[in-house]
Amino acid sequence: MGKSDVETIMKKYGKYSLKTKEYQRFKADKSQNRNHKANKTYEYLHILEKYKDNDEI
């Protein structure tokens, strides 16, 4: 499920926002043995401020 899919679904229930944090990928093995192509990884925090029953749009 992509970020846009999550956004579409969550917007139905309230105010939606997304926070993204970038991290350097942890290397536990030798570089030549790595199967990972990226040097970075990302954390996504999906935030929903839920509507009250009478606040729905």
C-alpha positions in Angstrom: 0.0 0.0 0.0 1.5 3.3 -1.1 1.5 6.6 0.8 -1.2 8.1 -1.5 -3.5 5.1 -0.8 -3.1 5.6 3.0 -3.7 9.4 2.6 -6.9 8.8 0.6 -8.3 6.4 3.1 -7.4 8.4 6.2 -8.7 11.7 4.9 -12.2 10.2 5.0 -12.0 10.1 8.8 -10.3 13.4 9.7 -7.4 15.8 9.2 -4.4 13.8 7.8 -0.8 14.7 7.8 2.5 12.9 7.0 5.9 13.3 8.6 9.0 11.7 7.0 12.3 11.1 8.6 15.4 10.0 6.7 18.0 7.6 8.2 21.3 6.3 7.0 21.0 2.6 6.5 22.8 0.5 9.1 25.5 -1.7 7.5 26.0 -4.9 9.5 28.0 -6.7 6.8 30.7 -5.9 4.3 29.8 -3.6 1.4 30.5 -6.2 -1.3 28.1 -8.7 0.3 25.2 -6.2 0.6 22.1 -6.8 -1.4 20.6 -3.4 -0.6 21.2 -0.7 -3.2 20.1 2.3 -1.1 22.3 4.0 1.5 19.3 5.6 3.2 15.9 4.4 4.5 12.8 6.4 5.4 10.3 6.3 8.3 6.8 7.5 7.6 4.5 8.7 10.4 0.9 8.9 9.3 -1.1 11.3 11.6 -4.9 11.4 11.8 -6.8 13.9 13.9 -10.1 12.1 13.8 -13.3 14.1 13.3 -16.0 14.1 16.0 -19.3 12.7 14.8 -20.8 16.2 14.2 -17.6 17.6 12.6 -17.7 15.4 9.5 -17.4 17.2 6.1 
